């Protein structure tokens, strides 16, 4: 029997070749991470040198390590003085939501510890007293939401006068939530010559103005076309080891050119986009019920908190174990719902747009838009919950007859190819039978 052909060598560079400290490369290797994603390979060399970076990076592209690793490398080097005073971090990462901040912290903290650095996460929903206790010791890196960080600054519990590296993650979402004034207030408290790294799915409007005012001769990187089959490239999925690593991401594009439409058909497509017209709510309910019962792990997106509650009750009444996720739930309640979904205690999650970016769960088989998203940006961020870490996935949009044209226009605006499929065939297409 002839031996199989050897696998072709990977085209992705290894982390150790990107100028990272040996101890950091070893920490990544222990977590099973050797090769860099395109966005990481593009950002890390410049960021390690202390240059400002302005990156157009879709959610799920691996950007957490793209900004986190060079920050840790610089904080551990002899170029920057060590933290000597309590509550004076030398690095700050700003995130728009508690869930995202906690995920960023969980991904960076093991590698920070490997370098002898102390990291903290500061978010709303946690008692301020706990933050004050944590800040009574020296800290190197803080991952925070703007509101909580500004509150702690006003309480004089934290100072940014020695902050050498500042990251603004998901700046477009910051703008959507009205957080940019708080972000600017924080940036004003950092040293004038500090390094700034700004990551955003889009770089226009208020985000462009923020970048213009707070970065100096930034290296501009566009990773929007980093994957051939989805606008949302796979991320390092959050795991105890620090994340599963995708080795199939295509080459990053350091140009501002608009990516070409992505193919979405066929069993080999990492992410397949389907549009299904439903005649009425009864037909929509039947499609949702069938998917919820037969697809191993699925997320349904709707527009309102009321809709989340209504659909969760509908599915539960049909014998489906389901978790509900929306902004009106308390922080611990939302974390518990995500944990149940991640651990497989429930196979179905119903969520609103506001919760979309906080969902980082590997192995999601499908994302189903029960209600069409409000705009192309929401479409991209919702859909990015599937097809992560190299897995295949399906995105299905349900639309009433008077919504089909709007949804089709939105898909084109998001630069997505799609296939129209009858609602009765959705389960088979999602399972790729």
N, C-alpha and C positions, 0 to 999 in steps of 0.2 A: 504494500500500500504506500503510495508516494506521500512523502511528508508535506504538510501544508506549507504554502508560501509564507515566508516571514512577513510580519506586518511592516508596512512602510514606516520609516522613522517619522515621529511627530514633527510638525512644522512650528509648534509652539515653543518659545524659549523657556528654559527652566528659571525658576526664581533666583537661583544662586548666580545666574549670569547677569542679573539686572542691577547689580551694585548694592545688594542688601547685605547686612552683616552675616557672618557665618552662623552665629547663634540663632538668628531669625530664620535663615534658610533651613537650619536643622529643626527648628520648631515647626515650620511648615511641613517638612518631610515627615515628622512624627504624626502630623495630622493627615497624612496621605496626600499632601499638596506639593507637587513638584513643578508642574508646568503652568505658566501664566496664561490667563485669558487675554484676548487681544487688547482690551481696555487697560489691563494691568501692564502688559508689555509696553504700551504706548505711554502711560502716565509715569510709571515708577522711576525710570532713569532721570527724567527731568525733575520730578519732585524730590528725589534723593539729593539732587544738586541744589535744592533750595529755591527753585524757580516757581513762580506762580503758575497755576494751571487753570484753564477754563475748559471744562469737558462737557460735551453734549453726549450724555450716556443714558440710555434707556434703563428703566428699572430692571433688575435681574441680570445686568451685564457683567457683574463681578466688581462693581465700583467700590464696594466696601474695602476690599483688600487693595484696590488701586490707590486709594488715598490713605488707608490705614497703615499699610506696610512702610511706605517712605516716611510717614510721620513717626512711626516707632523707630525706624532706623536713625532719623535725625535726632530724636529725643535721647537715644542711647549713645550717640556719638560724643566725642569730646568737643565738638564744635559748639554745642549749646551747654551752658552751665546747668548743673543738676538742681532739682528742686530742693530748696533748703528751708522755705517758710510754709507753714500750713496754709491751705486755701489759695495757693498760687500756682495753678497748673501752667505747664509750658506748652500744652497742646489742647485744643478744643475742637470738638466735632458737634455741629448744630444739626439737629434732625427735626422735621416738622411734627412727628407724632411720637408718643411714648413707646408704641410697639416697635417702630423703626429704631429708635434710640437704644432700646434694650437689645434688639438683634445686632446692631452694630457693636455694642459693648460686648455681647457674648462672643462675637466673632474675633474681636481684637484682644480681649482680656488675656486669653491663654498665651498669646504671642508677646504681649506686654510683660507678663510675668516671667517669661523665659529670658527677657532682657533685663530683669530686675526693676521694671517700671510698675508703678501703681496707677491703676485706672479706676475711674468712678463713673457711674451713670446717675444723672440728676434729672428727674422727670416729675411732672405733676402726677397726682394720684398717690404719691408717697408722702408721708408726714415730713414736714420741713425739719422737725427735730432730728430725724434720722440723717438727713443731709448735713445738718450742722455738726453732728457727731462725726460723720465721715470726713468732713472738711477740717476737722481739728488736727489732722495729720497732714504730712506733706503728700502731694499728689502730682503725678506727671501729666496724666491725660484725663480730660473730662468729656464725656459724651452727654449731651443735654438737649432738652427742648428750650426754645428761646424764652418762653414765659417763666419757667422755673429758674433758669440761669439769671435772668434779669431780676427776679425776686431775691435771689441769694446775693446778687451784687448790691442791691439796695439795702440789704441787711448787713452788708459789709462782711459777709461770711466767705466771700471769694473775691479775688482780685485778678484781673487779666493783664496787669502791667508787665508780667514776664512771659506772656503767651507768645511763643515764637512761631507757632503754626496754627492756623485756623482753617477749618473745613466747613463749608456750607453744603450740606447734602440735600438733594431734591429741592433745589431753589425754586423750581416752578411750582411745586406743591406749597412751599412757603408763601409764594405770591397768591396762590389760590385761596389760602386760608387767612390772608391778610397779615402774615407774620413778618413781612420784610421790614417794617419800621422797627420792630424789636431786634431783628437781625442787625440792622444798621446801628442801633444803639449799642449792641454788643461789640461790633467791629470798631466803633469809635473808642472803645476802652482797650483795644489791643495796640501794641507798639506800632508806630507808623511804618517801620521797615520790616514788619513781620511777613511771613509767607502766607499766602491765601490760596486755597484750592476750592474751586466752585464747581459743583456737579449739578447738572440739570438735564431733564429730558428734552427741554427746549431752551433756546437762548435768545429770547426776544422780549420785547416790552419791558416790564419792570425788572426782569432778570438781567437783561442786557444793560440796563441802567446801573444796576447793582454791581455788575462785573466791571463796567467802565469806571465806576467811582472807587472801587476797592481792590483792583488788581493792577500790577505794574508789569507791562510787557509780557502778558501771560502766554504760555505755550497753549495753543488752541488745538483741541483734539475732538474729532467727531467720530464717535463709535456707533452711530445710529445704524450703520449697515453691517454690524459685526456678525450677523448671522443670516444665513441664506433663506430661512423659512419662516421667520417671525420677526416683528419689530422689537421683540423683547428677548434678548439673548439670555441664556441660562446663567444663574448665579451660583455662588457657593452656597448650597443649602445649609441652613443652620442645623448643626448636629453637635453632639457632645465632643466630637473630635475636632470641631472647628469648621466642618463643612465638607460635603462631597464635591469633587472637582470635575468639571466638564472638560473633556479633552477634544471635543469636536467643534469648538467655536471657530468660525472662519476668521480670516485676517481682518484686523481693525483698519478703518479708513481714516487717515488723518487729514481728510479734506472736508470741505463744507458741502460737497455735492449731495443732492438728494438721492437716497438709495432707490434702486430700481425695484419694481414690484416683486414680491416674493412668491414663489410657487407654493401652493397649499394643498395640492391633490396627491393622492397615492399613499399607500401604506408606509412608505419610507419617509414621508415628510415629517419632520420633528413636530411641527404644529400645523394643524389643518383648520381652516376657517370655513364654517358652514352657515348659510343663511336659510332660515326656514320660515315660510309664511304660514301663519295660523289664522283661520277664519274668524274665530271668536275665543272667548275666555275658556270655554269648555274644551276646545281643541288644545289650547295652550296648557291647561291643567293636565290633560291626558299625556302630553309630551313630557312635562316636568315630572309627573308621577312615574312614568316609565323609566326615565333617565335615573331618577333618584333610587329606584328599586334595583336597577340592573348594573349601573356603572359603579365600580369599586370605590372611587373617591372623586367627589365632584363638588364644585362651588357654584352656587346660583347667586347672581347679582341682581338686585333691584334698586330702585332709586330712593325709597323712603324707609324710615324706621317702621312705620305702620305696615308697609308691604312685607318687610322682613318677618314681623310677628305673624301676619296673616298667612304667609306661605309656610312658615315653620309649623304653625298649627295644622294647616292643611296636610302637610306631609306626615306629621306625627300621627294624625288621625288615620292615615293610611298604613300605619305600621312601620314607618321609616324613622330610624334614629337620626335626629338632626340637631345641630347647634345653630344658634342665631347670633349674629355679630353686627352691632351697630354702635354709633357714637353715644347713645344714651345709656348704654350699659356701663357700670362701673369698671374701673381698670382691672381689678382682680377677676371680675366676672368675665370680661373679654379674654383675659389670659387663660382662664379655665376653659372657655369655649374653644379657643385655639388649641390648647393642650389636648382636649378630648379628640379633636379632629386629627391632630398630628399623630397621636398615639393609636388611632384607629378605633377608639371607643364609639365614635360616630363616623359615618362615611359621607355625610352630607352637611355642608355648611351653607347657610343663607346669609348674605352680607350686603351692606350698602357700599357706595363708592368710598365714603370716608374711611372705611375699614380696609379697603383694597390693598393699600401699600403696607399695612401691618401684617399681611398674610405671607409668611415665608415657609411653606410646607412642601417638602419633596413628595413626588409621586402623585400629584393631583392629575387625574386622568382627563378631566374636562372642566372647562369654565363655560357656564351657560348664562347668557344675558336674558333673563326673563323680561326685564324692562330694558329697552335699548339705552346705552349710555348717553350722557348729555352732549358729549363732543368727542372728537378723535382722541384727545389726550386721555379722557376717562376710559375709552375703549382700549387703548394701549395698556394702561395700568391695570385695569381689570384682567385683561387677557394674559398678562404676564405671570399670573399665578399658576399656569400650566406650562409644560415644556421646559421645566427647570432642570438643571444638572444633567443635561443631555438626554432626558427622557422625552418620549413622544407625547403629544397631547392634542386635544381638540377644543376649539372654541366654537360654540354654537350661539347664534343670535336668533331669538324668536321675535317676529314682527307681525303686527296686524296689517291688513292690506293697505291702510292709509299711512303706515310707517315704513313700508318697504323702500320707497324712493329715498326717504331721509337716511335710512340705515345704509343703503347702497352708496349714497354720496359720502357718508361718514367713512365707510370702508375705503373708498378711493382717496379721501383726504388723508387717511392714515397710511396710504400706500400699501394696501393689503389686497391680495387676490382672494377670491372666495368662490364657493360653489353653492348653488341653490339646491336644497334637499327637502323632500317632503318630511313633515314632522314625524310621520310613522316610521321613517327609516333612520331617524337620528341615533337611536341606540346602537344599531348595527354599525353605523359609520363611526361612532365614538369608540366602539370596541374593535373597529377595523376588521370586521368579520367578512 
